[in-house]
């Protein structure tokens, strides 16, 4: 039995923080794990920007409520789930992701939690476990599942390396060059083909 582990943002939905940056006209929120591999440093910077602009969880949720999955993502996920068990492994937060999970047909999601203050500001965040994507894949393997992982960014490398097979989906060009061991795909059709090939 195979379990397919997919990243969320950049693979199935747009980058939430980039969408917030665009709609709120705050360029500093554009940075993602493609730009800053140190997740704690990245999130600390994001929360500092939100505090300076007096923005809270409700403001972010309003942006997310207007977002849609990437074109073709629901269909891709539906096709994949006909053949495999699928788990979304993401460094986003449940408080952000639920509206998008509904639009994707409620796939299983492992991610993190936010801490909010009484005034609705985001006070901090709680990681489920350090390096949770890699840890989740390792746990599935310990249960005798074969694992195939697909992601688009530097924070996915751990799970791609841990999986029995790792696949990059629309990665930054420099990243593809840094990790030539992972096949690169740019469409859902090719990603399905790569997953099917890795499962044989």
C-alpha positions as a Markdown table, in Angstrom:
| # | Residue | x | y | z |
|---|---|---|---|---|
| 1 | Unk | 0.0 | 0.0 | 0.0 |
| 2 | Unk | 1.3 | 3.4 | -1.0 |
| 3 | Unk | 0.6 | 6.7 | 0.8 |
| 4 | Unk | 1.1 | 9.8 | -1.3 |
| 5 | Unk | 2.3 | 12.9 | 0.7 |
| 6 | Unk | 1.6 | 16.2 | -1.0 |
| 7 | Unk | 2.6 | 19.7 | 0.0 |
| 8 | Unk | -0.3 | 22.2 | -0.1 |
| 9 | Unk | 0.7 | 25.7 | -1.1 |
| 10 | Unk | 2.3 | 25.8 | -4.5 |
| 11 | Unk | 1.1 | 22.3 | -5.3 |
| 12 | Unk | -2.7 | 22.4 | -4.8 |
| 13 | Unk | -3.5 | 26.0 | -3.8 |
| 14 | Unk | -1.8 | 29.3 | -4.3 |
| 15 | Unk | 0.7 | 30.6 | -1.7 |
| 16 | Unk | -1.5 | 32.1 | 1.0 |
| 17 | Unk | 1.1 | 34.7 | 2.1 |
| 18 | Unk | 1.7 | 35.9 | -1.4 |
| 19 | Unk | -2.0 | 36.3 | -1.9 |
| 20 | Unk | -2.2 | 38.3 | 1.3 |
| 21 | Unk | 0.7 | 40.4 | 0.2 |
| 22 | Unk | -1.1 | 41.2 | -3.1 |
| 23 | Unk | -4.5 | 41.9 | -1.7 |
| 24 | Unk | -3.2 | 43.9 | 1.3 |
| 25 | Unk | -0.5 | 45.7 | -0.7 |
| 26 | Unk | 2.3 | 44.6 | 1.7 |
| 27 | Unk | 5.2 | 43.4 | -0.4 |
| 28 | Unk | 7.1 | 42.1 | 2.7 |
| 29 | Unk | 4.6 | 39.3 | 3.1 |
| 30 | Unk | 5.7 | 37.8 | -0.3 |
| 31 | Unk | 8.5 | 35.9 | 1.2 |
| 32 | Unk | 8.0 | 32.1 | 1.3 |
| 33 | Unk | 10.1 | 29.0 | 2.0 |
| 34 | Unk | 11.3 | 29.4 | -1.6 |
| 35 | Unk | 13.1 | 32.6 | -0.4 |
| 36 | Unk | 13.8 | 31.7 | 3.3 |
| 37 | Unk | 14.5 | 28.1 | 4.2 |
| 38 | Unk | 14.6 | 28.9 | 7.9 |
| 39 | Unk | 10.9 | 28.5 | 8.8 |
| 40 | Unk | 11.2 | 30.1 | 12.3 |
| 41 | Unk | 12.9 | 33.2 | 10.8 |
| 42 | Unk | 10.3 | 33.4 | 8.0 |
| 43 | Unk | 7.3 | 33.2 | 10.4 |
| 44 | Unk | 8.8 | 35.6 | 12.9 |
| 45 | Unk | 9.2 | 38.1 | 10.1 |
| 46 | Unk | 5.6 | 37.6 | 8.9 |
| 47 | Unk | 4.2 | 38.1 | 12.4 |
| 48 | Unk | 6.3 | 41.2 | 12.9 |
| 49 | Unk | 4.8 | 42.6 | 9.7 |
| 50 | Unk | 1.2 | 41.8 | 10.8 |
| 51 | Unk | 1.8 | 43.5 | 14.1 |
| 52 | Unk | 3.2 | 46.7 | 12.5 |
| 53 | Unk | 0.1 | 46.8 | 10.2 |
| 54 | Unk | -2.3 | 46.0 | 13.0 |
| 55 | Unk | -3.6 | 42.9 | 11.1 |
| 56 | Unk | -5.0 | 39.8 | 12.8 |
| 57 | Unk | -6.3 | 36.4 | 12.0 |
| 58 | Unk | -9.6 | 37.6 | 10.8 |
| 59 | Unk | -7.9 | 39.8 | 8.1 |
| 60 | Unk | -5.9 | 36.8 | 6.8 |
| 61 | Unk | -9.0 | 34.6 | 6.9 |
| 62 | Unk | -10.9 | 37.1 | 4.8 |
| 63 | Unk | -8.2 | 36.8 | 2.1 |
| 64 | Unk | -8.2 | 33.0 | 2.3 |
| 65 | Unk | -12.0 | 32.9 | 2.0 |
| 66 | Unk | -11.7 | 34.4 | -1.5 |
| 67 | Unk | -9.0 | 32.1 | -2.7 |
| 68 | Unk | -9.5 | 29.1 | -5.0 |
| 69 | Unk | -7.4 | 25.9 | -5.5 |
| 70 | Unk | -5.0 | 26.0 | -8.4 |
| 71 | Unk | -6.7 | 25.2 | -11.7 |
| 72 | Unk | -7.0 | 21.4 | -12.1 |
| 73 | Unk | -6.1 | 20.7 | -8.5 |
| 74 | Unk | -9.4 | 19.3 | -7.3 |
| 75 | Unk | -9.6 | 17.0 | -10.3 |
| 76 | Unk | -6.0 | 15.9 | -9.8 |
| 77 | Unk | -6.6 | 15.1 | -6.2 |
| 78 | Unk | -9.8 | 13.2 | -7.0 |
| 79 | Unk | -8.0 | 11.1 | -9.5 |
| 80 | Unk | -5.1 | 10.4 | -7.1 |
| 81 | Unk | -7.4 | 9.4 | -4.3 |
| 82 | Unk | -9.0 | 6.7 | -6.5 |
| 83 | Unk | -5.7 | 4.9 | -6.6 |
| 84 | Unk | -3.8 | 5.8 | -3.4 |
| 85 | Unk | -4.2 | 7.0 | 0.2 |
| 86 | Unk | -3.3 | 10.7 | 0.1 |
| 87 | Unk | -2.2 | 13.0 | 3.0 |
| 88 | Unk | -1.5 | 16.7 | 2.7 |
| 89 | Unk | 1.6 | 17.7 | 4.7 |
| 90 | Unk | 1.9 | 21.4 | 5.0 |
| 91 | Unk | 3.6 | 24.1 | 7.1 |
| 92 | Unk | 0.4 | 26.2 | 7.0 |
| 93 | Unk | -2.1 | 26.4 | 9.9 |
| 94 | Unk | -5.5 | 24.8 | 10.5 |
| 95 | Unk | -6.8 | 28.3 | 11.2 |
| 96 | Unk | -5.9 | 29.2 | 7.6 |
| 97 | Unk | -6.5 | 26.1 | 5.7 |
| 98 | Unk | -10.0 | 24.9 | 6.4 |
| 99 | Unk | -11.8 | 26.9 | 3.7 |
| 100 | Unk | -9.4 | 25.6 | 1.1 |
| 101 | Unk | -9.8 | 22.0 | 2.3 |
| 102 | Unk | -13.5 | 22.3 | 1.7 |
| 103 | Unk | -12.8 | 23.4 | -1.9 |
| 104 | Unk | -10.5 | 20.4 | -2.3 |
| 105 | Unk | -13.1 | 17.9 | -1.0 |
| 106 | Unk | -11.7 | 17.6 | 2.6 |
| 107 | Unk | -8.5 | 15.7 | 2.1 |
| 108 | Unk | -6.6 | 14.6 | 5.2 |
| 109 | Unk | -4.3 | 17.5 | 6.3 |
| 110 | Unk | -1.4 | 17.5 | 8.8 |
| 111 | Unk | -0.2 | 21.0 | 9.6 |
| 112 | Unk | 0.3 | 23.4 | 12.6 |
| 113 | Unk | -1.7 | 25.7 | 14.9 |
| 114 | Unk | -1.7 | 29.5 | 15.5 |
| 115 | Unk | -2.0 | 31.1 | 18.9 |
| 116 | Unk | -4.3 | 34.1 | 18.9 |
| 117 | Unk | -4.7 | 36.9 | 21.4 |
| 118 | Unk | -8.1 | 38.0 | 22.8 |
| 119 | Unk | -8.0 | 41.0 | 20.3 |
| 120 | Unk | -7.7 | 38.6 | 17.4 |
| 121 | Unk | -4.0 | 39.3 | 16.7 |
| 122 | Unk | -1.7 | 36.4 | 16.0 |
| 123 | Unk | 0.5 | 36.0 | 19.0 |
| 124 | Unk | 2.6 | 33.1 | 17.8 |
| 125 | Unk | 2.4 | 29.6 | 16.3 |
| 126 | Unk | 2.8 | 26.0 | 17.5 |
| 127 | Unk | 4.6 | 23.4 | 15.4 |
| 128 | Unk | 3.1 | 20.0 | 15.7 |
| 129 | Unk | 6.6 | 18.5 | 15.8 |
| 130 | Unk | 9.9 | 19.9 | 14.4 |
| 131 | Unk | 10.3 | 19.0 | 10.8 |
| 132 | Unk | 6.8 | 17.5 | 10.7 |
| 133 | Unk | 6.8 | 16.7 | 7.0 |
| 134 | Unk | 9.8 | 14.4 | 7.3 |
| 135 | Unk | 8.6 | 13.0 | 10.6 |
| 136 | Unk | 5.2 | 12.1 | 9.1 |
| 137 | Unk | 6.8 | 10.3 | 6.2 |
| 138 | Unk | 9.1 | 8.4 | 8.5 |
| 139 | Unk | 6.1 | 7.4 | 10.7 |
| 140 | Unk | 4.2 | 6.1 | 7.6 |
| 141 | Unk | 7.2 | 4.1 | 6.6 |
| 142 | Unk | 7.4 | 2.7 | 10.2 |
| 143 | Unk | 3.9 | 1.4 | 9.6 |
| 144 | Unk | 5.1 | -0.4 | 6.5 |
| 145 | Unk | 3.5 | 2.0 | 4.0 |
| 146 | Unk | 5.5 | 2.8 | 0.9 |
| 147 | Unk | 5.6 | 6.6 | 0.5 |
| 148 | Unk | 5.8 | 8.9 | -2.4 |
| 149 | Unk | 6.1 | 12.6 | -1.7 |
| 150 | Unk | 5.7 | 15.7 | -3.9 |
| 151 | Unk | 6.4 | 19.3 | -3.1 |
| 152 | Unk | 7.6 | 22.5 | -4.7 |
| 153 | Unk | 9.9 | 24.2 | -2.2 |
| 154 | Unk | 12.9 | 23.9 | 0.2 |
| 155 | Unk | 10.7 | 23.0 | 3.2 |
| 156 | Unk | 9.7 | 19.9 | 1.3 |
| 157 | Unk | 13.2 | 18.5 | 0.8 |
| 158 | Unk | 13.1 | 16.6 | 4.1 |
| 159 | Unk | 10.0 | 14.7 | 3.2 |
| 160 | Unk | 11.2 | 14.1 | -0.4 |
| 161 | Unk | 14.4 | 12.6 | 0.9 |
| 162 | Unk | 12.7 | 10.5 | 3.6 |
| 163 | Unk | 10.1 | 9.1 | 1.1 |
| 164 | Unk | 10.6 | 6.0 | -0.9 |
| 165 | Unk | 10.3 | 8.3 | -3.9 |
| 166 | Unk | 10.3 | 12.2 | -4.1 |
| 167 | Unk | 9.0 | 14.4 | -6.9 |
| 168 | Unk | 9.3 | 18.1 | -7.4 |
| 169 | Unk | 6.3 | 20.0 | -8.8 |
| 170 | Unk | 7.0 | 23.4 | -10.4 |
| 171 | Unk | 10.0 | 24.1 | -8.2 |
| 172 | Unk | 12.2 | 27.2 | -8.5 |
| 173 | Unk | 14.8 | 26.6 | -11.3 |
| 174 | Unk | 17.7 | 26.8 | -8.9 |
| 175 | Unk | 16.2 | 24.3 | -6.6 |
| 176 | Unk | 15.7 | 21.7 | -9.4 |
| 177 | Unk | 19.4 | 22.1 | -10.1 |
| 178 | Unk | 20.3 | 21.6 | -6.5 |
| 179 | Unk | 18.4 | 18.4 | -6.1 |
| 180 | Unk | 18.8 | 16.5 | -9.4 |
| 181 | Unk | 17.8 | 13.2 | -7.7 |
| 182 | Unk | 14.2 | 14.2 | -7.8 |
| 183 | Unk | 12.2 | 14.2 | -11.1 |
| 184 | Unk | 10.7 | 17.5 | -12.0 |
| 185 | Unk | 7.1 | 17.9 | -13.2 |
| 186 | Unk | 5.2 | 21.0 | -14.2 |
| 187 | Unk | 1.6 | 19.7 | -14.8 |
| 188 | Unk | -0.8 | 17.6 | -12.9 |
| 189 | Unk | -0.9 | 15.0 | -15.7 |
| 190 | Unk | 2.9 | 14.6 | -15.5 |
| 191 | Unk | 2.8 | 14.5 | -11.7 |
| 192 | Unk | 0.2 | 11.7 | -11.9 |
| 193 | Unk | 2.5 | 9.9 | -14.4 |
| 194 | Unk | 5.5 | 10.3 | -12.1 |
| 195 | Unk | 3.6 | 9.0 | -9.1 |
| 196 | Unk | 2.3 | 6.0 | -11.0 |
| 197 | Unk | 5.8 | 5.2 | -12.2 |
| 198 | Unk | 7.2 | 5.5 | -8.7 |
| 199 | Unk | 4.5 | 3.2 | -7.4 |
| 200 | Unk | 5.4 | 0.3 | -9.6 |
